[in-house]
Structures are given as structure tokens and as C-alpha cells.
Amino acid sequence: MHGWDLASATGQETELDPELAEFALAFAHRMLPPERRGDDTPFAPVVPAPEGAGRYAQLAAWLGRTP
């Protein structure tokens, strides 16, 4: 996800390896459900991903970033 942050901030391509994104998104859904967000976790609430967003943008949104 930090790679996405850097790519997004510098105007570079953010959708890279689709298999890695799929794995990371599935992992994030299992390990960081919305109800586990709060003061004791460094993740913001889930942000809605734009319609048609790629997997990396969906992951960014799940982790509280605005894609």
C-alpha cells in the first residue's frame, strides 16, 4: 500500500500487479474489517471506492485512503 501512496502522490501508475492486489485486498478484508477501526489502529474508516475502480484503488479505499 505504501507503493500506491508514493505512486499516487507523484502522479505515477497505481494499478500494477493485479494478482498481488487481489491477494492484498482479500487479506485486508479478513484482517481489518470495518468494525476493527478506531483509536487503537492506524487505519481510517473505509472510504467508498469510485465506480469502476481498480483493485489497488479498492485496497486504498478499504485501508482508509481516498483513491
N, C-alpha and C positions, 0 to 999 in steps of 0.2 A: 504494500500500500504506500510505503514511503516513496517508491519509484513513481507511482501515479502522482503523488503530491508534487514531486520535483518536475515531472514532465508537464503537468497541468500548469504549474507556476511559470514555466519557461516557454510555454506555447508549443511543446512537442507532442508527438503522438502518444496518447494514453492507452489505447487499446492494443495490447501486444499479444502475448501467447494465450489463445483462447482456452486451452486445456488447463493451464495454470490458473487463469481467472475463474474457471468453473470450479476447480478444486478449492481455491481460496474462498469463494463465495459460499460453497456448501459448508466448509469448515466454520466460517464466521457465523453462519445461521445456527449451527449446532452449539458453538461455544459462547456466543454472545447474543442471546435472544433479547428482544426489546425490554423485557421485564428485569433484566440484569444490569440495566444502565442506571447510573446515579452518581452520587458524590464519591463513592469509593472506586470508581472505574474511570479510566481516561477517555472513554468513548461517549460522544454526544448521542442524543436520541437519533433514531433512524430518520433519514431525510427521504422524501419521495424522489425516486429516480425519474428523470424525464421519459416520456413515452418513446420507445424505440432505443433506449439507452443500451450500450454495450455492457458486457459482463463486468469490465473494470469500473465503469461508471456506476453500475448497480452495487458493486462491492463498496465503492467510495460512499455511496448514499447509505448503505447498511451500516457503515462504520461512522456515520455522522457527518460526513463531508458533503458539500454541495457540489455535485458534478456539473 
